[in-house]
């Protein structure tokens, strides 16, 4: 069975067909979050620390770290700040360092800037996931050497120089191309986590069916693990969390093994915990029973984040210092 190993200093997470669904927390991302971007520009990491703690408490087993900030004020003072190649590498290093001081979970280094990816790789303890490579020729030549040099797994996004195709066969072909090119660098298929690109169901009624079929095909024909931006499916629609919560168990049933998502949303996390149990990826329902206690605390008036943090603190005394499986 395909197993993608991702590690922090003391914890190991395995993304795999026979493993619990891996939740990759998405919130440490200044894109579209003006307040967070402004804080980062001032060297303020309070929100980053809070987001890291909350996401892990709520069930994220990996944290995505995105350095795509726009420093508006500094840009006005110094034109170099208009260049992401100047801004992102030191910001990524700072983000990685503060997050590793805050929580001990594996990280996913997320940037379109190769220099930021390498800066994150140098700062990371353990074996992070790199996000991402595409089928674009320039991207393949820039990112795959980093994957090989640092011996890390990578997210492979199924678009190429022609853009994002609405044809699932084309997206499969792009994924296959990336897997083959990675093999040329000596990178095994088990270190490729394919994002088949989830389309919004509001714009394409067959979007769900497409991705379920693609995930099955990627698993059966290429033997790779898969991921996605889970909330893409509900983009532009009302009551998005209901759609996301229906989509995730169906994707898990089709063979998807991870998702980049917001773990602080109770509805989606409840669906994932139940799906793990139903897929026989939760021995004797132990995780579901522990999660049920969090649900009871929420019913008693606590927020999901508060209840999850309390449960995490209660369990922390039972954990040892050895490397553990998340």
Secondary structure, 3 states (H helix, E strand, C coil): CCEEEEECCCEEEEEECCCCCEEEEEEEECCCCHHHHHHHHCCCCHHHHHHHHHHHHHCCCEEEEECCCCCHHHHHHCHHHHCHHHHHHHHHHHHHHHHHHHCCCEEEEECCCHHHHHHHHHHCCCECEEEEEECCHHHHHHHHHHHHHHCCEEEEECCECCECCCCHHHHHHHHHHHHHHHHHCCCCHHHEEEECCCCCCCCCCCHHHHHHHHHHHHHHHHCCEEECEHHHHHCCCCCHHHHHHHHHHHHHHHCCCEEEECCCCHHHHHHHHHHHHHCCCCHHHHHHHHHHHHHHHHHCCCCHHHHHHHHHHHHHCCCCCCCEEC
